[in-house]
Amino acid sequence: EDVETLSEMARTVIYLLSLLCLIFVNNTSGDPTTTVQGLIGRLIGTNRVQDFQLELLASPASGRDVFEIEARLRDTDRVVIKGTSGVALSSGFYWYLKYYCNASVTWGVNGTGNQLALANHLALVPSALRMESPVQWRYYMNTCTHSYSAVWWDWKRWEQEIDWMALHGINLPLAFTGQEYIWNKLFSSMGLTSSEISAFLGGPAFLAWSRMGNIKGWGGPLPSGWMEEQYKLQLKILEREIEFGMTPVLPGFAGFVPDALKRIYPQVNITKSSDWGRFPTEFCCVSLLDPADEIFGEIAEKFIVMQKQYYPTRHFYNADTFNEMRPSSSDPDYLARISKGVYDGMKRGDPDAIWVMQGWLFFSESYFWNNITIKAYLDAVPNDEMLILDLYAEETPIWSRTDNFYGKPYIWCMLHNFGGRRGVYGNLSRIATGAIDARKSPGSTQVGVGLTMEAIEQNPIVYELMSEMAWRSTHFDVERWVQDYVHQRYGVANHEGAADAVTKAWELLLTSVYNNPTQSVATIQQRPRMGWSGTITEANTTRLTEGGRVLFSAFSTLQGAKNGPYQYDLVDVVRQIVSNIFYDVFRIYRDIAINAPDVIRLDHLSALLLQMIDDTDQMLGTNPNFLLGEWIQGALSQANSDEEKALFMMNARNQLGGWGPNSNIDDYAAKQWSGLVAQYYGSRWSFFFDFVRQAVAQDQNFNETMYVDMAFAMEQEWTHDERTFPVTVRGNVEEMVAKIEREYYTMPNNYKAMPGIDFPGNDIVVQATWTKDVATLAIICNHDPACVGFNSNGWIKMALGNKSPSKSIFYLKQ
């Protein structure tokens, strides 16, 4: 009893302290210049803070943010930056770093994404610059980002991200951390037991989907101590965001409740959400309250009121009732009742509430959401009290097919990434024009731009460009912008000999992978399947390979071993090159296994594929941004007991692999990280090759059912393995990239070039290879004993037929 009394006293003290913090945050307007000075000190050193004079500006009549950069004051040797908010001041400071100091700030472990080689005397500003944002809101994060990227972050990492937000103009960030602390208190106050609540809340790595009602309980139980720590973390997050002048978006009530609520309220009207991801009954089909039921409004009100007691609010709340789930009825009245219930519940808890809704449902369930159903759902809420995120506007905008969401204000968002999967891709030209063109369309209700990726820390050029759309209102030269970006990112002004090389490399990337809007699912990181080839988008892999060669040629001049941003891009590009070659080789392997079984040929090709996996893993291990150990260590650092370590380890591993109890959406969140590539993907591929070899050697059919069962058992074993991985780099990046270039895309000397002729027919596979890189084709041919040569169009031959004239070049193996 004494222990329980002390525990209760401790909780009371924490609660009172939180209230004091809340009162302080809500009642202190603060000086944003002080906050921005703190950012400057963290970024470039406290000794450089004095180099900048920060001044607040009055907001213009438009109410939108403005920053100004003035010529350096000669009498004080300081650069003057003015802005209407902390975010505007930070954006002005970063604009100055980029366009006057040739610097850059992007994601990277221990600052490895930053290029901040500033001169002792800061650059002059030739003439004053004034930038006004064309939009009121600049939104940041997807509900999934909190699970795929931020789940294991501590305050230090969150502080870095909030600084990144401010520098990149974000003023409307999603703030979902710590909400389980509130839900737990609310449902406990209603009479539910801890076990009943645990069956509803998911584990740390899966909270995004329990919050949206997709699943329940998977990855749990959620430790009470973890919820307490997340509550404390959220206080710091909100305090800092508000100090910058941001408007955090807090969670609202979408209607999902624990199944056990029926025990407390037997008469309550509850339906089950649709099955998502084929999860078993224990974890799927979450209880959804009917908004017409009085208890819906009571819970919505109590949640927001309780949340306001613990966290400061700026009256913006997110709620998504039908994320990737089909409503039980298409009746317009039913849909209007649902949305009105969510809205009314918010207003009961906060009369000033604005509902922020992800518009993803209108894309993911487009067969259900037509103009009639969308309009019914939206019209039930006043236009000025709802804000819609057009989540995938860079690819499939909803605003254009709904007459600007039937009058609702919306934010044009770039989704870009799914599950944090690593792929070098993005459509820079479309990103640079899409939001501008939409804003200028007739009747536009666009009020913001946003970044709504499922995960961050990948393709930094894409997010650097999209964040600048917060300040750009007219079209501009994207090729020139990329040149500026490369100079800023690598600091090539200090290494003039490298400028031509990296500029040429990025011209090749811009016209290949960065002219490609969609992400390919890399074969190397998927469970091998005999009848499967992955979701593939060919994005001129030949130009990508050449871009990798040219980029590597600048290594010595750029001091690549010390240049974090350059080294990251080099590793990422080379990783993608190998991944693409892997796909081409596996297609040949699979066709042989199915159509012309030959153990010797299969052994040669499987050896090549496994070597590619091993080389990739070793190269990734040379860079801190590609280490599985960082992810695992982040999970373990939040555990307070052996039981929690095991739970968090399982969460961290399962999200990357099986994603669910039965590999429900397996490899959706796959990553090419050192440790994961060799131990998890490599082991699966090795097992697959052995399984195929045995079937071919015994002249048996490939037993798909047996193979899948055995592969699943391997994946489960890995999920529950508690071994850790290195958190420090190993090996030499220059040596590993040179080895990979030599092994996979340097021309061997055993071929005779025969211009102007070809030998039609006798192709090893029924399609040309992705790559048309001659060196890569020669190496692939060398690893298949049956290959006699290939043409420059990517057709690999097993025999020479009749010779015929051709515009291609044939390469005959000697």
Summary of the structure (lengths in Angstrom):
residues: 814
radius of gyration: 27.9
end to end distance: 85.7
largest distance: 93.4
contacts: 2843
relative contact order: 0.08
helix: 49%
strand: 12%
